[in-house]
Each structure stands twice: as C-alpha cells, then as structure tokens.
Amino acid sequence: MWAYLWRRRFHRASAVSFFDPGTAAGIMPLKTSEAEVMAKKYWLMKSEPGEFSIDDLKSAPNGTEHWDGVRNYQARNFLRDEMKKGDAVLFYHSGKDPSVVGTAKVASEGYPDDTAQDPQSDHYDPKSSEENPRWYMVDVKLEKKFPRQVPLAELRKTPGLEEMLLLKKGVRLSIQPVTKEQFDIVVSLGRKHPGGGEPRPYPRDGEGFVGAGLMPACRKIPKKNRSI
C-alpha cells in the first residue's frame, strides 16, 4: 500500500515536471499584468511643431489627441498592427530644430484614419473608404514634457544610442520602434536641468513637468503633417 502511494506521488511530480517545468522548478507563472508589462513596446513619433507640437497635445482635452495623417505603409503597419494601448512614446519635433521634447503613451488600438476619406483634408486619399480603409491612426496621451529639449545632435553623441533607428542614414519614418534601453537613455537626457547638472526626479503620473490636472484650453484643430 505505501509503495503504491509513493508511486502515485512520484508519477504526479513527474507529470508536473514534464508539462509545467516552471512550476516544477518553483517558478510561479507570470500574472497577466506582469506579462502585459513585459510585452510593452516603445516608439518614437515625429511631428512638425508648426503643425502639431507637444504643446498642442498638452492643450487637447485630457491631453489626448488622435495621431492622423500618416501616409507611409510601413508606419501605417505599426499603427494598425503593432502599437497597443499603454505603449510608451518619445515625442519628437522634426523640422528646423529636431529634438525629443517629451513622452506620451498610446491611448488606443489602431483604427481607420477618417481624414483619408475627407475631400477637404490635406491627407485625403480617394482610394481609401469606410469599407476598405487604407490608413490608420491611434490616440496618444501626453505624459511629460521635458524641462529641456534633447536635440538630434546630442542623441548622435550619446553612448548607447548608436543603433537607434532615428540615427541611421536613410531612415525617415515618422513612427519608429525604439528599445526600452534607448527610451530610458533619452528620458534621462530630457530630465537634466536646462543648465546642466543631475537629472530631475521623474514624477509620477499627474505630477509632471507640465503640471497636474490639465484643464482643456480652447482647442485648436491642428493641421497635422506626418506624411512620411
């Protein structure tokens, strides 16, 4: 009888080890929230400040605006297929003074860009329709505006950013993936005092450099130009 019970215990342990090696080794499965954190992606999103700046995003209701006007297929694929709610974003001002100016987060899954179906829009595409949308967008919510801009020239000289797509020749996409390490380095640069010195402590949500409890301003409807 004892031998029988011992054999049953042995077979049970063997079954756990075979089917669930993590549990057998004493490693608990990740909770869903932890798995979601590990799956979080990081992006750099470009916008001409004269068309739509980080201050325009700050002035939008709840600091949230849709990111429309993307007319490049690879960037469209990022919006449609890969960007998920909660992903982190480096907000990049392109143009005459290119620099990273703050952080945001993706506030929605990708959905059809209705400016492509508006004949009055600069981004109108007659080949796009409600039944067969060609272009997509996501909503983006402001997190923090940096106390200082991080210019492109500084990014080029910063160790750890050598493989950043933004710094590669010929890469002009308005939406680019970045690694967590690259994201953290850029955020650290943005937190530095404008006059130099140690980085400022990065605040919790709602206590940002741009202030908490933002009230919607008179909203201007931005004419975004992110055609690349």
CORJO-V897105 format. One record per helix or strand. SS is the DSSP state (a for helix, b for strand). FROM is the first residue (numbers start at 1). TO is the last residue. If there is no record, write none. Layout:
[[SS/FROM/TO] [SS/FROM/TO]]
//
This chain:
[[a/2/19] [a/21/24] [a/32/39] [b/42/48] [a/54/59] [a/61/63] [b/64/67] [a/73/82] [b/88/94] [b/99/106] [b/111/112] [a/114/117] [b/136/151] [a/152/157] [a/165/167] [b/175/178] [a/180/190] [b/192/192] [b/199/199]]
//
